[in-house]
Amino acid sequence: MSIATSDIRERAIEAYRRGKGTQEEIAQHYGVTLRTFQRWMARYHLNGDTSPHPRGHRKALFSGKRLNQLDQLVQEYPDATLEQLRDMSGMECSIMAVQRALDRLGYSFKKNAPRQRARS
């Protein structure tokens, strides 16, 4: 189900304010649950806002210049671990942030070199 636009929310709230039906009937008419409609109403009464909350994720720590610096570090130290790369970059972040940045750069890693695999 997609996010209801501000216009749809306004129409639903206005229909309820004009007495066009109960909250449950209005929610059903607009294809949302009763609880969702109640949240719309609460937010509208709190600050008059009907727009949906912004969606998305945090911005990547390694982007632009920092991503280029990480790329240079990998080229200089190809055997460095994620922790070492993080420490050399000077960033305070998780090693997964470094891993995701390296994924965006197109690097892939193998656990062991082919000739060093454990023997059975």
Secondary structure as UniProt FT lines:
FT   HELIX           6..17
FT   TURN            18..19
FT   HELIX           23..29
FT   TURN            30..31
FT   HELIX           34..47
FT   HELIX           65..76
FT   TURN            78..79
FT   HELIX           82..89
FT   HELIX           95..105
FT   HELIX           114..116
//
